[in-house]
Amino acid sequence: MKRNLTLKCTAIIMAVFSGLIFNACAPIKEFKTMPAYDGANDYSYRLPAYDSSKKTVVIVANNDGTELFDMLAPFYLFNSTGRANVYIVAKNKVPVIVKKGIFILPQSTFREIDSMRIKPDVIVIPFLSVADSAHQDTVIVKWIQQHYSNDVNILSVCDGSATAAATGLFDAKPITAHASDYAGIKTYFSKPVWKNNIAVANEGNLYSTAGVSNATEGSLMVIEKMFGTDVMKNVIDDVYYPGSSPKTVHESKALRFGDNVVILKKLLFKKNKKIGVLLQNNMNEFQLAGIMDTYNRSFPASIQSFSFNDSAIQSKYGLTIIPTGKLNHARLDELHVVETPSFSMNNNAFTSAKLVTYHNSQKRYIIDECLQRINSEYGKKYKNIVKLMLDYN
C-alpha cells in the first residue's frame, strides 16, 4: 500500500514537473520561431515618390527574416527629418518576415531601384537572418559593395555587422555588434577592428552600432552629420529620446549563466502571457517596433500583431504592414494599443484581453515605457535582463 502511494506521488510530481518544463519551453520556442508568410501576395508594391532634392536612405532587408527595431527605428527616424527619401529594399517582391510579429512589404527590389538610377546616400544594414554569420546573402553583400563610395554613409545595426563585415568595407576599420553576439561574429571576420563598450563605432562614413536598441543612436549620429544638430534635436524630441544628444557611453554586457537562471524562474513560475499588438492605419513605426521588440524579449507565450478585419495597414510613413495573427484565433492575455485619434475598441474578439495603451501625452521613450511595465510585473532583475537582450546599457 505504502509503495503504491509512493509511486502515485512520484507520478504526480513528475507530471507537474513535466508540465512546468513544457510551459517553460514554449516561450523559448516562440522566441526563436519566425513564421513563414503563407498569405496572398496580391498587394500593390509602390515606391514612394522620389524627391531629387532630398537625400536617399536605403534600408536593406532579407525577405526570409529581418530584425524589427533594427529596420523600423532607422526607417522612422530618417523619415522624421523631412529631408530624406527612405526606402526598404529587398531581393524579391514578397513580404519580409520580421522578427518579431509582423510582415512588411518591401517598397522596392534592388533591381528596380537600380533601374530607376536611384543612388543611396545612406545604406542601413539591419540584422539579416542567415544560417550563420559566415554565410551571408551574396546578392545583398554585392549590392552594398557596388553602391558604396566615399560619399555614401554605411550604418550597420546590431548583428548587421556580420553582413557589413562580409562586404570587406570595414576591413581595418572599427566595427561593433550586440554584446551577446560580439565574440561569435568576430570569429568569422577578423579583418575589421572590433570594438566593444561603445554604442556606435565610427570612422569616416562607416558607422556600426552595438545591440538592437542602439539603432537609435546610430541613426541620430548619421542624421546630425547629414542634416545638422538642429534637425537631429527635433528628431530626439519627436521620439522622447532620454537625452539631448546620442548616448556614447555604453556597457557591452553579455548574458551570463545567472541571467539564464532568472529567465528560467520566470518561465517556470510566472505567467507567460499571450500578447497581441493592434495594427492601425497611420500608426507610428518607431512605437510599434519598440513595443514588439521589447516585449518579445520578455519571453511571452506568444506575441502577434492583429488588425481589424485581418487586413494590412498603412503606417505613418507609408509602409504596408501585415498582421501575423487572425481575429478568430485571438485568445490574448494582453492587447497593446498605440492610441490614435480614431481608435476605438469596437471588436469583441479582444474582450477577454487586458488593454495596455500607449499615448504621446506621457512623453516617454517607448523602450523605457515598456521596461517600466515589465519591471512592475516581473521585477527589476528581469527588467535588467530584457535590457541586456536589447543591449540597452
SEGU-426404 format. One record per atom (N, C-alpha, C, O): residue in three letters; z negated, x negated, y negated. Coordinates in steps of 0.05 Angstrom, whole numbers, plus 5000, padded with zeros to 4 digits. Each point is the difference from the previous one (the first is absolute). Layout:
N
ALAZXY/...
This chain:
393
MET500049835024/MET500050174976/MET500049834975/MET501550044981/LYS496749755019/LYS499849824977/LYS502649854996/LYS500949954978/ARG500349975045/ARG502549854999/ARG502250174988/ARG501649904984/ASN498650365024/ASN502050184989/ASN499750044970/ASN501950014985/LEU495550015006/LEU499450034972/LEU500949754984/LEU501150034979/THR498449745033/THR500849754987/THR503149994997/THR501049924979/LEU500350165042/LEU503050005000/LEU501050194979/LEU501949944986/LYS496950295012/LYS500850204980/LYS499649904972/LYS501750024982/CYS495949855013/CYS499449894974/CYS502049784993/CYS501049984977/THR499649855043/THR501949784995/THR502850124993/THR501349904982/ALA499550305033/ALA502650134995/ALA500150124971/ALA502049974987/ILE495850165005/ILE499950114973/ILE500249794979/ILE501550024981/ILE496949765023/ILE500149784981/ILE502849884998/ILE501049944978/MET500250025045/MET502749885001/MET502050184986/MET501849914986/ALA497950365018/ALA501850194988/ALA499749994969/ALA502050014986/VAL495549995005/VAL499549994972/VAL501149744988/VAL501350004979/PHE498149785035/PHE501049744990/PHE503049994999/PHE501249904981/SER500150215040/SER502950005001/SER501150174977/SER502149934988/GLY496650305007/GLY500950174978/GLY499849854973/GLY501850024983/LEU495949845013/LEU499749854976/LEU502249794996/LEU501149964979/ILE499449895043/ILE502149794999/ILE502750124994/ILE501649904985/PHE499050335028/PHE502650134996/PHE500350084970/PHE502149964988/ASN495850165002/ASN500050094972/ASN500249764981/ASN501350024979/ALA497549765028/ALA500149764983/ALA502749875001/ALA500949894979/CYS500450125043/CYS502749875003/CYS502150164985/CYS502049884991/ALA497750385007/ALA502150174987/ALA500649914972/ALA502449984993/PRO495749974989/PRO500649914973/PRO501449734999/PRO501749954983/ILE497549875036/ILE501349745001/ILE502950035007/ILE501849874989/LYS498850295031/LYS502750065009/LYS501650134977/LYS502349934995/GLU496450254990/GLU501250134978/GLU500849804978/GLU502150024988/PHE496149795007/PHE500449804979/PHE502549835006/PHE501549934982/LYS498850015043/LYS502249825008/LYS502750145004/LYS502149875001/THR497850405001/THR502450155007/THR501650074975/THR498950094980/MET503749875021/MET501850094979/MET502050205012/MET501649915017/PRO498350344976/PRO501750205013/PRO502949964993/PRO500749944977/ALA501050095043/ALA502949994994/ALA500950254986/ALA498850225004/TYR503249764979/TYR501050244987/TYR502050145018/TYR502049885009/ASP497450374998/ASP501750155018/ASP501050264988/ASP500950185014/GLY499049844959/GLY501050244987/GLY502949974993/GLY501349815007/ALA499750394978/ALA502850004991/ALA500449784979/ALA498149924986/ASN504449995012/ASN500749804980/ASN502250114983/ASN502149884996/ASP497450364992/ASP502050134984/ASP499250004971/ASP500750194985/TYR497849615007/TYR499149994972/TYR502249884982/TYR501849875010/SER497950184965/SER501949894980/SER498949744991/SER497949994986/TYR503549795020/TYR499249734992/TYR501349944973/TYR502449974998/ARG495950024981/ARG501249964973/ARG498649764987/ARG497550004998/LEU504049814992/LEU498949784985/LEU499550104972/LEU501850114987/PRO495749865003/PRO499550094972/PRO502049864981/PRO500949785005/ALA499650354973/ALA501949894980/ALA499349714992/ALA497749944995/TYR504449905005/TYR499649724993/TYR500449974970/TYR502050094988/ASP496049784999/ASP500149954972/ASP500349704995/ASP498149845005/SER504250074986/SER500649724998/SER498349864979/SER499849764999/SER498950404983/SER498249884980/SER497349935011/SER498449874986/LYS501050225038/LYS497449955013/LYS500249785021/LYS502149945010/LYS495649934995/LYS499849825023/LYS500150165026/LYS499450245000/THR501449635022/THR500250145025/THR498149875021/THR500049765004/VAL498450425008/VAL498149925021/VAL500950125026/VAL500350245002/VAL500149595018/VAL500750095027/VAL497749955019/VAL499149775003/ILE499950445009/ILE497949975020/ILE501350035027/ILE501050215007/VAL498949585009/VAL501350005026/VAL498250155020/VAL497549994998/ALA503750165020/ALA498550165020/ALA501349975027/ALA502449965002/ASN496050065018/ASN500950005028/ASN499950285010/ASN497850125000/ASN504450005008/ASN500050275010/ASN498050055022/ASN498950225004/ASP500649575012/ASP498250025024/ASP497149974993/ASP498350045018/GLY501049904957/GLY497249984993/GLY499549834975/GLY500849775000/THR498050354980/THR499349854975/THR497350094991/THR499250235002/GLU499249584988/GLU497250064992/GLU500150174974/GLU501649954982/LEU496650255018/LEU500150214979/LEU499449894972/LEU501750014982/PHE495849895014/PHE499249924973/PHE501749764991/PHE500649974976/ASP500149855043/ASP501749774993/ASP502650094986/ASP501049874983/MET500050365026/MET502650104990/MET499750194976/MET501349964980/LEU496850235022/LEU499950214979/LEU498549914976/LEU500550104978/ALA497649715024/ALA498649914976/ALA502049864981/ALA500150074977/PRO501449735033/PRO502049884981/PRO502150214991/PRO500849994977/PHE500050205040/PHE501950204992/PHE499050164976/PHE501450044981/TYR496150045021/TYR498850164978/TYR499649824975/TYR500750084978/LEU498149695025/LEU499349834978/LEU502449914983/LEU499950014976/PHE502249915038/PHE502449924985/PHE501450244987/PHE501049984978/ASN499050255035/ASN501150244988/ASN498450084975/ASN501250094980/SER496149875021/SER498450104978/SER500449834974/SER499050084979/THR502349695024/THR500749854975/THR502050144983/THR500149964976/GLY501650215037/GLY502250134986/GLY502349824994/GLY501850074985/ARG498149685025/ARG502049804993/ARG501449895025/ARG501349794998/ALA498650345024/ALA501249895024/ALA501350225017/ALA499050225002/ASN503349705010/ASN501150165022/ASN498549905025/ASN500049765005/VAL498950425010/VAL498449925023/VAL501150155025/VAL500150245000/TYR500849605019/TYR501350125024/TYR498749905026/TYR499449765002/ILE500150425016/ILE499349935027/ILE502549995017/ILE501450195003/VAL499149575009/VAL502649955013/VAL499449915029/VAL498349835005/ALA503250295014/ALA499749935028/ALA502849965013/ALA502050034987/LYS498049905038/LYS502549955014/LYS501650255004/LYS502450014997/ASN496150205011/ASN501450255009/ASN499150244985/ASN497850014989/LYS503950195010/LYS499450254987/LYS498550195020/LYS501150215008/VAL496649704999/VAL498250175016/VAL497249964988/VAL499549804988/PRO498750405015/PRO497449974988/PRO498549755009/PRO500249925023/VAL498449964958/VAL498349775005/VAL497450095012/VAL498750184988/ILE500549715035/ILE497450065011/ILE497949844984/ILE500249754998/VAL497950394991/VAL498149874982/VAL497250005013/VAL499150215010/LYS499649564990/LYS497349985010/LYS498150034976/LYS499749814985/LYS499050425013/LYS499650195021/LYS500250284989/LYS498950064978/GLY502650125035/GLY499850284995/GLY502250154986/GLY499750234994/ILE502549634998/ILE502250134988/ILE502649875009/ILE500049795012/PHE502250354983/PHE502749895002/PHE501250014972/PHE499650194985/ILE502049605008/ILE501349994974/ILE503049955003/ILE500849835016/LEU500850314969/LEU502849945000/LEU500549754983/LEU499249994977/PRO502249815034/PRO500949784982/PRO502050114980/PRO501450195006/GLN498649694970/GLN501850104980/GLN502749885001/GLN501950104988/SER498449695028/SER502649885004/SER499949815024/SER497849945010/THR504449974999/THR500249795020/THR500749744986/THR501150004978/PHE498549785036/PHE500749744989/PHE503049994994/PHE500949904980/ARG500750215039/ARG502949994996/ARG500950174976/ARG501749914985/GLU497050325012/GLU500850184977/GLU499349874973/GLU501650014981/ILE496049895018/ILE499149894974/ILE501749764992/ILE500549944977/ASP500449915043/ASP501849774995/ASP502850104991/ASP501249884983/SER499750345029/SER502650104993/SER500150104971/SER502150014988/MET495550075002/MET499850094972/MET499649774981/MET499850034976/ARG500049725035/ARG499649764984/ARG497450014984/ARG499949904977/ILE498150225035/ILE497450004987/ILE498549765009/ILE499549965024/LYS499749874957/LYS498649755006/LYS497150034993/LYS499350084978/PRO498949855040/PRO497150034994/PRO499049784982/PRO500949775001/ASP497250314982/ASP498549814984/ASP497349935014/ASP498849794996/VAL500450405021/VAL497549965016/VAL500650105028/VAL501250225004/ILE498049635016/ILE500150095028/ILE497250015011/ILE498649795000/VAL500550445008/VAL497350045011/VAL500250015031/VAL501650145011/ILE496749705002/ILE500049995029/ILE497350105011/ILE498149845000/PRO501850415008/PRO497550105013/PRO499749895028/PRO501849855010/PHE496050215003/PHE499749945028/PHE502050185016/PHE499850244998/LEU501949635017/LEU502150145016/LEU499349975029/LEU499549785010/SER500650445005/SER499249995028/SER502149855016/SER502450075000/VAL496849745015/VAL501749855019/VAL498349945025/VAL497650055000/ALA503849855021/ALA498549955025/ALA497849794995/ALA497850035010/ASP502849764975/ASP498149804992/ASP501149864976/ASP502350034993/SER496049814994/SER500749884974/SER502549825003/SER501649984981/ALA498749905042/ALA502249815003/ALA502750135002/ALA502149884995/HIS498050385012/HIS502550145005/HIS500550214978/HIS499650235003/GLN501349674974/GLN500550164977/GLN502850135002/GLN501749895014/ASP498850334972/ASP502650135000/ASP501949824984/ASP499749964977/THR502449955037/THR501849814988/THR501750124978/THR500749864981/VAL499850405020/VAL501650134979/VAL498450004974/VAL501049934979/ILE496450135023/ILE498350004976/ILE499649724989/ILE500249964976/VAL499349855042/VAL499649724992/VAL502549904985/VAL499749874979/LYS502650175033/LYS502549904988/LYS500650144973/LYS500949874981/TRP498450395017/TRP500550144975/TRP498349884978/TRP501049964977/ILE496549985029/ILE498249884980/ILE501149724992/ILE500149944976/GLN500749905043/GLN501049734995/GLN502550024982/GLN500349844981/GLN501550355024/GLN502550024985/GLN499650094972/GLN501649954982/HIS496250205013/HIS499650114973/HIS497949854984/HIS499350094978/TYR499849695032/TYR498049844985/TYR501549814982/TYR502049885008/SER497050094968/SER500949794981/SER497749944982/SER497950125001/ASN502549694981/ASN497949914983/ASN499050214980/ASN497949974988/ASP503750245008/ASP499150214982/ASP499250265015/ASP499850214988/VAL499749765038/VAL499050235016/VAL497149945009/VAL499549785011/ASN498850414984/ASN497249975009/ASN499650125028/ASN501150215006/ILE497549645011/ILE499350105027/ILE497150065000/ILE498349844992/LEU501050405017/LEU497250085004/LEU499550085029/LEU500850215009/SER497949615005/SER499250065028/SER497250134999/SER498249904987/VAL501550325028/VAL497550145000/VAL498749995028/VAL501350065020/CYS496249854981/CYS498549995025/CYS501549855021/CYS500949774995/ASP499450345029/ASP501349865022/ASP503150004997/ASP501449925019/GLY499650184959/GLY502849964993/GLY500549704997/GLY502349924999/SER495549925000/SER500349714998/SER501549895024/SER501349794998/ALA498650345025/ALA501449905024/ALA503150024994/ALA501449815006/THR499450424984/THR502950034993/THR500749804978/THR502149885001/ALA496250104979/ALA500649824977/ALA500249715010/ALA501849864992/ALA496450065026/ALA500049735010/ALA502549955017/ALA501249785000/ALA499750435014/ALA502449975017/ALA502549954984/ALA502049895010/THR498050194965/THR502449954983/THR500349704992/THR502249924993/GLY495649935009/GLY500149724992/GLY499649964970/GLY499849774991/LEU500150454994/LEU499849974971/LEU497249904991/LEU499749894978/PHE498350155040/PHE497349914993/PHE499449725012/PHE497749924998/ASP504249955013/ASP499549735011/ASP499049824978/ASP501249984978/ALA496649885027/ALA498649834981/ALA499050144975/ALA499349884980/LYS500650395022/LYS498950164978/LYS497550155010/LYS499750055024/PRO498550024957/PRO497650145009/PRO500650295009/PRO501750134989/ILE496849955032/ILE500350275011/ILE497350085012/ILE498549835009/THR501050434992/THR497550105012/THR500650255016/THR502250105000/ALA495750005012/ALA500350245018/ALA497350135003/ALA498049904989/HIS501950325026/HIS497550145005/HIS498049815014/HIS500849845018/ALA496750164974/ALA498049815010/ALA499850015031/ALA499649805012/SER500650445000/SER499750025029/SER502549925015/SER499849965024/ASP502450014963/ASP502649935013/ASP501049724991/ASP501949905012/TYR496949994968/TYR500949764987/TYR500449775021/TYR502249885000/ALA495850075016/ALA500249785019/ALA502350045021/ALA501449815007/GLY498850445002/GLY502150065020/GLY502849964989/GLY501749885013/ILE498850224963/ILE502749974988/ILE500649704994/ILE502249915004/LYS495849954987/LYS500349724994/LYS500949835024/LYS501549814996/THR497750275028/THR500849855024/THR503050015004/THR501249825012/TYR500150404979/TYR502950035004/TYR501749854978/TYR502249925005/PHE496650064971/PHE501549894977/PHE498349784987/PHE498150064985/SER502649705021/SER498449774990/SER501149884973/SER498649854988/LYS503850235004/LYS501249874977/LYS498950104973/LYS499849834981/PRO499450425016/PRO498750084975/PRO497349874997/PRO498949905019/VAL500150094956/VAL497349904995/VAL498150245000/VAL499950154981/TRP498649895041/TRP498450245003/TRP497449984984/TRP498649805002/LYS500850414983/LYS497650024984/LYS498350235008/LYS501150215007/ASN496349764992/ASN498350235002/ASN498050014978/ASN500049824982/ASN498250385018/ASN498150054978/ASN501550024973/ASN499149904980/ILE503150245021/ILE501650054976/ILE501350285003/ILE501250065021/ALA498750104958/ALA501250275001/ALA503149985000/ALA501350155015/VAL499749674968/VAL502949974998/VAL500749714998/VAL499049864982/ALA502650045036/ALA501049724998/ALA502650014985/ALA501750175005/ASN498749644977/ASN502450014983/ASN500949724992/ASN498449834992/GLU504150125010/GLU501349774988/GLU502850084991/GLU501650105016/GLY498949874958/GLY502550094989/GLY500450295004/GLY498450164991/ASN503949925021/ASN500650285004/ASN499450095029/ASN501050215009/LEU497349655005/LEU499250075027/LEU497150095000/LEU498249844993/TYR501350405015/TYR497350125001/TYR499450105028/TYR501850105014/SER495749874994/SER499150135025/SER497250084997/SER498449874986/THR500950355026/THR497350114998/THR498449965025/THR501149965022/ALA496250064976/ALA498350015023/ALA500550275014/ALA502350085005/GLY495550075001/GLY500450245017/GLY501250244986/GLY500949994978/VAL498950245036/VAL501350254992/VAL499450074971/VAL501850064985/SER495649945008/SER499250104974/SER501149824977/SER500450104978/ASN500249655028/ASN500949824979/ASN502950044992/ASN501149854984/ALA500250355028/ALA502750084990/ALA499850074970/ALA501949964985/THR495850155007/THR499650064972/THR500049754982/THR501549994981/GLU496949825027/GLU499849754983/GLU502749864999/GLU500949914978/GLY500550075045/GLY502649874999/GLY502050144983/GLY501549884984/SER498650395018/SER501950154983/SER499349974970/SER501849974984/LEU495650045010/LEU499249984972/LEU500849734988/LEU500849984977/MET498949815039/MET500749734990/MET503049984995/MET500849884980/VAL500850235037/VAL502949994996/VAL500850184976/VAL501749934984/ILE497050305014/ILE500550184977/ILE499349864974/ILE501650014980/GLU496249855019/GLU499349854975/GLU502049794993/GLU500849974977/LYS500149895044/LYS502049794995/LYS502650124989/LYS501249884982/MET499750345029/MET502650114993/MET499950174975/MET501950004984/PHE495950155012/PHE500050204978/PHE497849964979/PHE500050144980/GLY498349665025/GLY498049944980/GLY497250135006/GLY499850175017/THR498249724969/THR497350085005/THR499450294993/THR498650145014/ASP502649964964/ASP499550284992/ASP501050205021/ASP498650195006/VAL503749765005/VAL501050185021/VAL498249985024/VAL499450205012/MET499849564996/MET498249975023/MET497450154996/MET499050125018/LYS499949864957/LYS497550144995/LYS500350315001/LYS498250145009/ASN504149964983/ASN500650285003/ASN500050095029/ASN499050215007/VAL502149625010/VAL500150065029/VAL497249995011/VAL499250175016/ILE499249644976/ILE497249985008/ILE498550264993/ILE498550105017/ASP501949994959/ASP498650254991/ASP501050245016/ASP498450185006/ASP504149825002/ASP501250235014/ASP498750045027/ASP499650235009/VAL499749555005/VAL498850025027/VAL497049965000/VAL498849995021/TYR500049984955/TYR497149954998/TYR499149765015/TYR497949995013/TYR503849804985/TYR499349755013/TYR497449894990/TYR499550014976/PRO498749895042/PRO497449914991/PRO500049724987/PRO498949815011/GLY502350174966/GLY500149754985/GLY502150024979/GLY501850175002/SER498049654978/SER502050014979/SER502449815005/SER501950004985/SER497949855037/SER502349835009/SER499849975030/SER497950065012/PRO504349855000/PRO500049985030/PRO497849805009/PRO499749784989/LYS498950305032/LYS497849835011/LYS501249755013/LYS502050025015/THR496949754979/THR501049755012/THR498049905021/THR500749865019/VAL496750194977/VAL497949915019/VAL500250175025/VAL500150254998/HIS499949625025/HIS500350155025/HIS498649845022/HIS500249765002/GLU498550395016/GLU498749895023/GLU501650075025/GLU500350245007/SER500949565006/SER501550065025/SER498050015023/SER499449805012/LYS499750444994/LYS498050045020/LYS501250165023/LYS500650244998/ALA499749635025/ALA501250135023/ALA497850165015/ALA497749944998/LEU503250265017/LEU498250155017/LEU498749815021/LEU501449835012/ARG496150214993/ARG498549845020/ARG499050175022/ARG500250254999/PHE498649625022/PHE499050155023/PHE498050214991/PHE500050235010/GLY498149704972/GLY498050194992/GLY501250244986/GLY498950225003/ASP503349754983/ASP501450234988/ASP501150185021/ASP499950254997/ASN501149645024/ASN501150165022/ASN497850175013/ASN500550225010/VAL497149674991/VAL497750145012/VAL499450254982/VAL499450215010/VAL500649754963/VAL499550224982/VAL502150215003/VAL499450245000/ILE503149685003/ILE502250195005/ILE499550165025/ILE500350245001/LEU499049625021/LEU499550135026/LEU497750204998/LEU500250225012/LYS497749714974/LYS497850194997/LYS500950254986/LYS499250235007/LYS502449744972/LYS501150244986/LYS501750175019/LYS499750245001/LEU502049635014/LEU501850145018/LEU498550155022/LEU500850215009/LEU497049675000/LEU498450115022/LEU498150234990/LEU499750205014/PHE499149764963/PHE497850174992/PHE500450174975/PHE498350164993/LYS503949804993/LYS500650164976/LYS502450185006/LYS501549965019/LYS498850244964/LYS502350185004/LYS502549874991/LYS500349904978/ASN501750095040/ASN502649894994/ASN501850234993/ASN501050155017/LYS499549874957/LYS501250254990/LYS503150005002/LYS501349795000/LYS499750455001/LYS502850054998/LYS500650054970/LYS499150204989/ILE502449624999/ILE500550014971/ILE502950084994/ILE501849895013/GLY498550294968/GLY502750074991/GLY500249944970/GLY498050024985/VAL504349905006/VAL500649964971/VAL502350184993/VAL502150005013/LEU497550164966/LEU502050204993/LEU502149884982/LEU499449884979/LEU503150155028/LEU502349914984/LEU500850224982/LEU500350235008/GLN500149714966/GLN500950194980/GLN502249884983/GLN499949764995/ASN501950404995/ASN502049904982/ASN498749884975/ASN498050104990/ASN503349685001/ASN499149854976/ASN497349865004/ASN498849924980/MET500450045045/MET497449875004/MET500349704994/MET502149885001/ASN495650004992/ASN499849734992/ASN500149825024/ASN498350015018/GLU503849814984/GLU500349835023/GLU497749805004/GLU499349945023/PHE499649974955/PHE497949805001/PHE497550125012/PHE498749885017/GLN500650364975/GLN497750145011/GLN500450075029/GLN498149975017/LEU504250134990/LEU500650065028/LEU499649765018/LEU498750015021/ALA502549764971/ALA499749765016/ALA497249905002/ALA499149915021/GLY499450104956/GLY497249915000/GLY498350165019/GLY498349895014/ILE502050384985/ILE498450175017/ILE500649955030/ILE498249965016/MET504450044991/MET500749985028/MET499449735012/MET499149985022/ASP501449814962/ASP499649735011/ASP497049935002/ASP499149865018/THR499350254963/THR497149945001/THR498750165023/THR498549895016/TYR502250374986/TYR498850165021/TYR501049935028/TYR498650035020/ASN503849874982/ASN501149915026/ASN498249775010/ASN499749985025/ARG499249864957/ARG498449775009/ARG497150085005/ARG498349835006/SER501150434991/SER497350105008/SER500050095029/SER498050105010/PHE504349865004/PHE500350085028/PHE499450295004/PHE498150075015/PRO503450114973/PRO499750295006/PRO501150065027/PRO501549845012/ALA497850394999/ALA501350095025/ALA503050034997/ALA501549945018/SER499350154958/SER502950014993/SER500250024970/SER498250094987/ILE504149825003/ILE500650044971/ILE503050074998/ILE501749845009/GLN498850394980/GLN502850094997/GLN500450134973/GLN498150074986/SER504449955006/SER500750144976/SER501150285007/SER501250045021/PHE498450154961/PHE500950275004/PHE501350104974/PHE499349904978/SER502450295024/SER501050134976/SER500450305006/SER500350085024/PHE499650094956/PHE500450285004/PHE502950035010/PHE501949894989/ASN498550275031/ASN502550065013/ASN501149755015/ASN502450005008/ASP495949804996/ASP500949765015/ASP502449864988/ASP501549875014/SER498950164960/SER502549904987/SER499449734987/SER497749944993/ALA504549915002/ALA499849754985/ALA499350074971/ALA500750214990/ILE498149604996/ILE499350044972/ILE501449784984/ILE500849795011/GLN499450254963/GLN501049804981/GLN497649894984/GLN498750164986/SER500849585016/SER497749894986/SER500649964970/SER502150064991/LYS495949854995/LYS500149974971/LYS502549844991/LYS501450084981/TYR499149705033/TYR502349834993/TYR502450035019/TYR501649825003/GLY498650415009/GLY502550085014/GLY500349925029/GLY502250015010/LEU495649915003/LEU500349955029/LEU500050265016/LEU498550194993/THR503149825028/THR499850215019/THR498049925022/THR500449815014/ILE497450344988/ILE497849935018/ILE499850235021/ILE499850234992/ILE500249695033/ILE500050205022/ILE497349995014/ILE499049785007/PRO499750454998/PRO497450005013/PRO500249935029/PRO502150045013/THR495749864998/THR499949935029/THR498850235016/THR500450025024/GLY498050164963/GLY498750215014/GLY501450274996/GLY501550044981/LYS497950145037/LYS501250274999/LYS497750214995/LYS497849975012/LEU502850224971/LEU497950204993/LEU498850145025/LEU497650055001/ASN504150025018/ASN499050155022/ASN498349835019/ASN498950105019/HIS501049634976/HIS498349835015/HIS497749894984/HIS498549835009/ALA501150284967/ALA498049904982/ALA497250095008/ALA499250234994/ARG499349605019/ARG497350055007/ARG498349774988/ARG499449805014/LEU500050224961/LEU498949784985/LEU497150034994/LEU498950224998/ASP499749554999/ASP497349994990/ASP500049984969/ASP498350124987/GLU503749745002/GLU500249964971/GLU502950024992/GLU501849905013/LEU498650234964/LEU502749994987/LEU499649874973/LEU498650114983/HIS502849675012/HIS499849854975/HIS502350094982/HIS502450005008/VAL497050074968/VAL501950124981/VAL499949864973/VAL497949984988/VAL504349915004/VAL500349904972/VAL500750244983/VAL502150125002/GLU496049964981/GLU500450254985/GLU502249974980/GLU500349804986/THR501450415012/THR502150024981/THR499750264985/THR498650185010/PRO502649854966/PRO499750264986/PRO500850245016/PRO499050224995/SER502949745023/SER501050235015/SER498650055027/SER500750185015/PHE497349654991/PHE498850015026/PHE498350265004/PHE498550084983/SER501950045040/SER498250225009/SER500050005030/SER502149975013/MET495650074999/MET499850015029/MET500650285010/MET498350175002/ASN504349885003/ASN500950275007/ASN501050015028/ASN501650175007/ASN497549645010/ASN500950005028/ASN497649995018/ASN498449824999/ASN501450385019/ASN497650025017/ASN500049805023/ASN498149995016/ALA504049844986/ALA500049805021/ALA497849794996/ALA499249875019/PHE499850114956/PHE498049804994/PHE497250124995/PHE498249864990/THR501450395017/THR497450134993/THR497749875014/THR497750024990/SER502749855033/SER497749885015/SER499349724989/SER498049895008/ALA503750004975/ALA499649734991/ALA498449984974/ALA500250184983/LYS498149625015/LYS498649944975/LYS502149904980/LYS501649825006/LEU498450294970/LEU501949924979/LEU498849764984/LEU497850024989/VAL503749765011/VAL499249764985/VAL502149964978/VAL502349955006/THR496850074969/THR502050004978/THR499749754983/THR497949884997/TYR504450054991/TYR500249774982/TYR501350104974/TYR502150145001/HIS496749804976/HIS501350084975/HIS499549804978/HIS497949865000/ASN504050114982/ASN500049794981/ASN497650004980/ASN499449804988/SER499350435010/SER497750014981/SER497849815008/SER498349934983/GLN501649995043/GLN498049825009/GLN500549714991/GLN498249844998/LYS504450104996/LYS500849744990/LYS498949775016/LYS498749814990/ARG501850215036/ARG499149785018/ARG502449895015/ARG501850155008/TYR498149594997/TYR502049875016/TYR499950125028/TYR497950035011/ILE504450045000/ILE500150165024/ILE498649875024/ILE498750145015/ILE501649604988/ILE498749865022/ILE496950024997/ILE498650045019/ASP500549924956/ASP497150014995/ASP498950285006/ASP497850045011/GLU503850174982/GLU499150275005/GLU499850065030/GLU498050125009/CYS503949785006/CYS499950055029/CYS497749845013/CYS498750105017/LEU500949654974/LEU497949845011/LEU497250124994/LEU498249995017/GLN501550134960/GLN497550134993/GLN499450235019/GLN497750045009/ARG504450114998/ARG499550235018/ARG499449895029/ARG498350125013/ILE503149674995/ILE499549885026/ILE497149895001/ILE498750035021/ASN500449854957/ASN497349904999/ASN497950235003/ASN498049975014/SER502650254973/SER498150235001/SER499850115029/SER497950105008/GLU504349885006/GLU500150125027/GLU499149815022/GLU498650085018/TYR502349674980/TYR499549815022/TYR498249764993/TYR499349855017/GLY500050134957/GLY498249784992/GLY501449764989/GLY502549975003/LYS495949864984/LYS501149774986/LYS501449805018/LYS502149894994/LYS496650065030/LYS501249805019/LYS502850095008/LYS501849835001/TYR498550425005/TYR502750095009/TYR501950004977/TYR502449935003/LYS496750154973/LYS501849984976/LYS501049724996/LYS502349954994/ASN495949855010/ASN500849724996/ASN502049915021/ASN501749824994/ILE498250295029/ILE502049945021/ILE502750114992/ILE502149875004/VAL498050374986/VAL502550124990/VAL501149824978/VAL502449954998/LYS495949954984/LYS500849814979/LYS501349755012/LYS502049904991/LEU496749995030/LEU501149775013/LEU502850055012/LEU501849844997/MET498650405014/MET502650075012/MET502150034979/MET502449965005/LEU496750124971/LEU501950024977/LEU500349744986/LEU501749974982/ASP496649835025/ASP499849744986/ASP499350054970/ASP501049874983/TYR497250325013/TYR499250084973/TYR497449874993/TYR497950125000/ASN502249614995/ASN497549854997/ASN500249824975/ASN498149854994/
